[in-house]
Protein backbone atom coordinates (compact mmCIF):
# COMPACT_ATOMS: atom_id res chain seq x y z
CA UNK A 1 0.00 0.00 0.00
CA UNK A 2 1.41 3.40 -0.99
CA UNK A 3 2.10 5.98 1.69
CA UNK A 4 -0.35 8.82 2.28
CA UNK A 5 1.12 12.05 0.96
CA UNK A 6 0.96 15.24 3.04
CA UNK A 7 1.83 18.79 2.03
CA UNK A 8 3.23 20.64 5.05
CA UNK A 9 3.14 24.43 4.76
CA UNK A 10 5.01 26.09 7.64
CA UNK A 11 7.52 28.95 7.54
CA UNK A 12 8.92 28.45 11.05
CA UNK A 13 11.92 26.28 10.19
CA UNK A 14 12.32 24.55 13.54
CA UNK A 15 8.66 23.61 13.76
CA UNK A 16 8.58 22.52 10.12
CA UNK A 17 11.50 20.15 10.71
CA UNK A 18 9.91 18.75 13.86
CA UNK A 19 6.57 18.19 12.15
CA UNK A 20 8.14 16.63 9.09
CA UNK A 21 10.21 14.21 11.18
CA UNK A 22 7.19 13.20 13.24
CA UNK A 23 4.90 12.70 10.25
CA UNK A 24 7.51 10.69 8.37
CA UNK A 25 8.01 8.57 11.51
CA UNK A 26 4.25 7.94 11.42
CA UNK A 27 4.60 6.55 7.90
CA UNK A 28 3.53 9.54 5.80
CA UNK A 29 5.31 10.90 2.75
CA UNK A 30 5.81 14.61 3.39
CA UNK A 31 6.47 17.47 0.98
CA UNK A 32 7.04 20.89 2.53
CA UNK A 33 7.17 24.55 1.56
CA UNK A 34 7.51 27.77 3.54
CA UNK A 35 5.37 30.35 1.74
CA UNK A 36 1.84 30.69 0.48
CA UNK A 37 2.61 31.09 -3.21
CA UNK A 38 4.66 27.88 -3.27
CA UNK A 39 1.87 26.11 -1.38
CA UNK A 40 -0.76 26.94 -3.98
CA UNK A 41 1.55 25.90 -6.82
CA UNK A 42 2.38 22.59 -5.12
CA UNK A 43 -1.23 21.80 -4.21
CA UNK A 44 -2.43 22.35 -7.77
CA UNK A 45 0.47 20.46 -9.37
CA UNK A 46 0.72 17.33 -7.22
CA UNK A 47 -1.89 15.00 -5.69
CA UNK A 48 -1.90 15.17 -1.90
CA UNK A 49 -4.04 13.27 0.58
CA UNK A 50 -3.97 16.13 3.10
CA UNK A 51 -2.55 19.63 3.60
CA UNK A 52 -1.27 20.88 6.96
CA UNK A 53 -1.40 24.65 6.53
CA UNK A 54 -0.09 27.41 8.78
CA UNK A 55 -2.01 30.70 8.67
CA UNK A 56 0.83 33.19 9.07
CA UNK A 57 2.90 32.76 5.90
CA UNK A 58 4.95 35.01 3.62
CA UNK A 59 3.67 35.61 0.11
CA UNK A 60 0.11 34.50 0.74
CA UNK A 61 -1.60 33.81 4.06
CA UNK A 62 -2.95 30.38 4.89
CA UNK A 63 -6.44 31.83 4.53
CA UNK A 64 -5.64 32.93 0.98
CA UNK A 65 -4.04 29.57 0.15
CA UNK A 66 -7.10 27.67 1.33
CA UNK A 67 -9.48 30.01 -0.47
CA UNK A 68 -7.51 29.82 -3.72
CA UNK A 69 -7.24 26.03 -3.88
CA UNK A 70 -10.94 25.66 -3.08
CA UNK A 71 -11.76 28.09 -5.87
CA UNK A 72 -9.87 25.74 -8.19
CA UNK A 73 -12.11 22.86 -7.13
CA UNK A 74 -9.47 21.10 -5.01
CA UNK A 75 -11.22 19.13 -2.25
CA UNK A 76 -8.14 17.78 -0.43
CA UNK A 77 -8.60 17.89 3.38
CA UNK A 78 -6.99 20.97 4.97
CA UNK A 79 -5.86 21.14 8.60
CA UNK A 80 -4.98 24.71 9.56
CA UNK A 81 -2.39 25.63 12.20
CA UNK A 82 -2.72 28.97 13.91
CA UNK A 83 -1.22 30.85 16.80
CA UNK A 84 -4.39 32.88 16.98
CA UNK A 85 -7.02 31.85 19.49
CA UNK A 86 -9.84 34.17 18.50
CA UNK A 87 -13.12 32.56 17.50
CA UNK A 88 -13.35 34.86 14.45
CA UNK A 89 -10.14 33.43 13.00
CA UNK A 90 -11.30 29.87 13.50
CA UNK A 91 -14.67 30.59 11.93
CA UNK A 92 -13.01 32.31 8.97
CA UNK A 93 -10.84 29.26 8.37
CA UNK A 94 -13.87 26.97 8.35
CA UNK A 95 -15.81 29.42 6.22
CA UNK A 96 -13.26 29.44 3.40
CA UNK A 97 -12.99 25.68 3.25
CA UNK A 98 -10.67 24.36 5.97
CA UNK A 99 -11.75 21.04 7.42
CA UNK A 100 -10.19 21.36 10.87
CA UNK A 101 -7.74 23.53 12.82
CA UNK A 102 -5.27 23.37 15.70
CA UNK A 103 -4.15 26.32 17.79
CA UNK A 104 -0.44 26.56 18.60
CA UNK A 105 1.10 25.29 20.78
CA UNK A 106 -0.41 21.83 20.28
CA UNK A 107 0.42 18.29 21.28
CA UNK A 108 1.87 16.06 18.56
CA UNK A 109 -0.47 13.25 19.55
CA UNK A 110 -3.46 15.52 18.93
CA UNK A 111 -2.04 16.58 15.56
CA UNK A 112 -1.62 12.99 14.39
CA UNK A 113 -5.08 12.08 15.71
CA UNK A 114 -6.66 14.95 13.75
CA UNK A 115 -4.77 13.92 10.61
CA UNK A 116 -5.87 10.31 10.98
CA UNK A 117 -9.49 11.38 11.45
CA UNK A 118 -9.43 13.59 8.36
CA UNK A 119 -7.83 10.90 6.21
CA UNK A 120 -10.24 8.27 7.49
CA UNK A 121 -13.27 10.37 6.63
CA UNK A 122 -11.83 11.32 3.23
CA UNK A 123 -11.23 7.65 2.38
CA UNK A 124 -14.75 6.77 3.45
CA UNK A 125 -16.33 9.48 1.31
CA UNK A 126 -14.22 8.47 -1.69
CA UNK A 127 -15.27 4.83 -1.54
CA UNK A 128 -17.51 3.66 -4.42
CA UNK A 129 -21.19 3.91 -3.52
CA UNK A 130 -24.46 4.11 -5.38
CA UNK A 131 -22.88 6.60 -7.76
CA UNK A 132 -25.45 9.40 -7.97
CA UNK A 133 -27.69 11.23 -5.54
CA UNK A 134 -30.05 13.85 -6.93
CA UNK A 135 -32.46 16.34 -5.37
CA UNK A 136 -33.76 19.54 -6.89
CA UNK A 137 -31.08 20.83 -9.24
CA UNK A 138 -28.31 19.22 -7.15
CA UNK A 139 -26.36 16.20 -8.38
CA UNK A 140 -23.88 14.40 -6.11
CA UNK A 141 -21.54 12.02 -7.92
CA UNK A 142 -20.13 9.85 -5.14
CA UNK A 143 -17.74 8.07 -7.47
CA UNK A 144 -15.95 11.21 -8.65
CA UNK A 145 -16.58 13.17 -5.44
CA UNK A 146 -18.14 16.05 -7.40
CA UNK A 147 -21.26 18.08 -6.67
CA UNK A 148 -23.08 20.01 -9.39
CA UNK A 149 -25.82 22.58 -9.16
CA UNK A 150 -27.82 23.15 -12.34
CA UNK A 151 -24.98 21.46 -14.21
CA UNK A 152 -22.22 23.66 -12.76
CA UNK A 153 -19.57 22.23 -10.46
CA UNK A 154 -19.85 23.39 -6.85
CA UNK A 155 -16.47 23.79 -5.07
CA UNK A 156 -16.80 22.15 -1.65
CA UNK A 157 -14.28 21.44 1.06
CA UNK A 158 -13.83 17.80 2.02
CA UNK A 159 -15.84 18.33 5.19
CA UNK A 160 -18.67 20.12 3.37
CA UNK A 161 -18.81 17.27 0.86
CA UNK A 162 -18.85 14.63 3.60
CA UNK A 163 -21.59 16.48 5.49
CA UNK A 164 -23.74 16.83 2.38
CA UNK A 165 -23.33 13.17 1.38
CA UNK A 166 -24.06 11.96 4.91
CA UNK A 167 -27.33 13.90 5.02
CA UNK A 168 -28.25 13.05 1.41
CA UNK A 169 -27.82 9.33 2.06
CA UNK A 170 -30.29 9.75 4.93
CA UNK A 171 -32.70 12.11 3.18
CA UNK A 172 -35.67 13.27 5.26
CA UNK A 173 -34.19 11.76 8.44
CA UNK A 174 -33.52 14.08 11.38
CA UNK A 175 -29.84 13.83 12.36
CA UNK A 176 -28.79 15.26 15.78
CA UNK A 177 -25.71 17.51 15.93
CA UNK A 178 -23.89 15.04 18.17
CA UNK A 179 -24.38 12.31 15.57
CA UNK A 180 -22.95 14.55 12.85
CA UNK A 181 -19.93 15.35 15.03
CA UNK A 182 -19.29 11.65 15.60
CA UNK A 183 -20.03 10.33 12.13
CA UNK A 184 -18.75 13.17 9.92
CA UNK A 185 -15.98 14.69 12.06
CA UNK A 186 -14.86 11.43 13.64
CA UNK A 187 -14.75 12.86 17.17
CA UNK A 188 -17.14 14.75 19.41
CA UNK A 189 -15.71 15.96 22.70
CA UNK A 190 -13.01 18.14 21.08
CA UNK A 191 -15.46 20.03 18.86
CA UNK A 192 -18.44 22.15 19.79
CA UNK A 193 -21.79 21.99 18.03
CA UNK A 194 -21.04 25.44 16.61
CA UNK A 195 -18.65 23.73 14.19
CA UNK A 196 -21.59 21.89 12.62
CA UNK A 197 -23.62 25.11 12.44
CA UNK A 198 -20.81 26.98 10.67
CA UNK A 199 -20.30 24.26 8.06
CA UNK A 200 -24.03 23.97 7.51
CA UNK A 201 -24.35 27.72 6.98
CA UNK A 202 -21.65 27.77 4.33
CA UNK A 203 -22.96 24.64 2.65
CA UNK A 204 -26.32 26.39 2.34
CA UNK A 205 -24.61 29.34 0.66
CA UNK A 206 -23.39 26.98 -2.05
CA UNK A 207 -26.40 24.78 -2.76
CA UNK A 208 -29.55 26.56 -1.59
CA UNK A 209 -31.57 28.76 -4.00
CA UNK A 210 -32.19 31.08 -1.04
CA UNK A 211 -29.81 30.41 1.90
CA UNK A 212 -31.88 32.65 4.18
CA UNK A 213 -34.87 30.33 3.72
CA UNK A 214 -33.37 26.85 3.25
CA UNK A 215 -35.28 24.46 1.05
CA UNK A 216 -33.03 21.42 1.43
CA UNK A 217 -30.78 21.76 4.52
CA UNK A 218 -33.41 22.22 7.18
CA UNK A 219 -32.84 22.96 10.87
CA UNK A 220 -35.22 21.42 13.40
CA UNK A 221 -34.67 23.37 16.59
CA UNK A 222 -33.62 21.21 19.50
CA UNK A 223 -33.42 18.13 17.28
CA UNK A 224 -30.80 18.62 14.57
CA UNK A 225 -30.75 18.79 10.78
CA UNK A 226 -32.19 16.96 7.83
CA UNK A 227 -31.88 17.10 4.08
CA UNK A 228 -35.45 17.53 2.85
CA UNK A 229 -36.23 16.26 -0.62
CA UNK A 230 -39.92 17.18 -0.41
CA UNK A 231 -41.70 19.93 1.52
CA UNK A 232 -39.05 21.26 3.95
CA UNK A 233 -41.76 21.76 6.54
CA UNK A 234 -42.65 18.05 6.55
N, C-alpha and C positions, 0 to 999 in steps of 0.2 A: 504493500500500500504506500502510495507516495505521501510525502510529508505535506502538512498544511502550510501554506505560504502566507506570511504576515508582512505587511509593510509597516515599519516603525518610523514615525515622523516625530523627531525630538531634537531640538537644537542644543540642549544642555548635554555636552559631550560625556560627562561622567555618568549621568543618568542613562543616556542612550547606550553606553557600553554595558552598564549593569543590566538593563532590560534585555538587550540583545543576548548577552551571555545566559541569562535566566531562561529566556524563551527557547534558545537553541538547546539548552540542557533539558527542556521539557519536550524536545523532539520536533520543534517547529523549524521551518526554513525561514530565515529573516532577512529581508532587504531593508536598508535604512537610508534616510535622507534627513537633512537638517533645515530645510526651508520650504515654505509653502509652494513656491513655483515648481520646485523639483518634485514635490509630493503629487501635485496634480498631473504632471507629465508621467510620472511612474505609474500612478493609478490607472491612467487611461491607456498606457502602453502594455502593461503586463497584467496577467490575471492573478489576483490575490484572493485569499479566502477571508481575510480580515485586515482592517487598518487600525492601528493604534496611533491616535492623532493628538498631539499637543495643541493647545489653543494659541499660546504665545509663540509665534514663529516669525522669522524675518521673511520678507518678500510678500507673503500672503498669510493671513492669520488662519488658524485651524477652522474657524467659522467659515471663512471664504473658501478654503479647500473643500470642506464638506458640501457647501452650497454648490460649488462649481462641478464637482463630480456627480452630484445628484442631478443637476441640470443636464448632464450628459447621459443620463439614464443608467448610471452605474449603481447597482443595488448592493454592493459588497458591504457587510457589516462594519460599522465604524464605532470604535470605542474611544471617546475623547478623554484626554488628560488635562486637568486644569488646576491651577493654583488658586483660582478664584472660588470662593464659597457662596457667593450670592445666588439666590434662587433665580434671579433674572438671567444670569449667565447659563445656568443649567437648562432653563426652559428654552432659551434661544438655541442652544445646541440641539435639543430634541426637536425643536420647531424646524430647523433647516435640514434635518435628516439623520442626525446621529442616533445610534441605537442604544447607547449606554454611555455613562461617564464615570470617571473616578476623580476625586479631588485630592491633590497632593497635600501632604505626603500620604502615601497609601502602602498597604502591606502587599508584598509580592504574592502571597497566597490568595489574597482577594483579587488581584489582577488576573492571575491564571484562572481562577474560578469564573470570573466574568468572561474571559476569553473562551473558556470551554463551553459556557452556557450559550454564548452567541453563536459559536460554531455548531453546536448541537442543534440549535433551533434553525439555523440556516440549512443544515443538511436535511433536517426533517421537512422543511418547506420545499426543498428542491427535489425531494423524492417523487417518482412518477405516481400520479394519482388518476383521478377520473379524466383529467385532461382539460375540461372547460367548465367554468361556472359562469352563468349569465343571469343578470337581473337588470331591468331597465335598459339603459344604453351602455352598461358596464359588462365587459368580458374579461374574465380572469383565466389565463392560460397557465395551468399549474405545471405543465411540462416545461415551458420556456421560462416561467417565472415572470411573465409580463402581464400588465393590466392595461386595458384600453377602454377609453370612454368615447363613444360615438366614433369609433375607428381610430382615434388618436392615442398614442402611447402615453400613459400616465407615469411620470417618474416618482417612484416610491422608495423610501428607505426599506431596508430588510425588515425592520420591525413593523413598519406600516403594512408591508405586504403580508407578513405573517399574521398580523392582527386581522386584516381584511379576510384572508383565506380562512382563518379559524372561525370567524363569525359566519362567513358565507357557507361553509360546510355544515353549519348548524343554523341555517336560515330559519327565522321566526322563533328561535329558542332564546329565552332570556338567560344571559350569561353574567353571573356576578363578577364584580371587579376582582375579587380575590382569586377567582378561577382563572381570569385572564392573566393575572400576575404570575400564577403558577404555571399555566399551560403555555403561554406565549413568551413570557420573560424567563421562565425557568427557575425563578426564585421569588419569594414573597416578602420575607421579613425585612430585606434590605431596601425595598422600594415602596414608596407610598402610593396610595391609590391615585394621587394627583398625576403620576406618570401616565397612567392609563387615560385619564381625562385629556392630558395634553396631546398624546398621540391620536386620540379619537378626534379632537378638534381639528388637527391638521389633516387627518385623513378625510374628514368631511369637506375641507376646503378643496380637496383634489377630486372628489367623486360626486359630491352632492350638487344638484342643479341650484339649490339655494341653501348654503350652509347654515344660515340663520334659522331655517325651518327644515330640519333634516327629513328627508323622505325615506332613506334607507337605514342609516346608522342612528337608531332611535335610543334615547335614554329613558329608562323607566326608574324614576326616582326611588331610591331606597332598595332597588332590586339589582340593577345593572344595565347591560346593553343588549340589544339584539339587532340583527340585520333583517329588516322587514322587506319581504318581496311583494307583499300585497299592500293593504291599507295600513300605514304606519301606526294608526291608532288602535289596530286590532291586537 
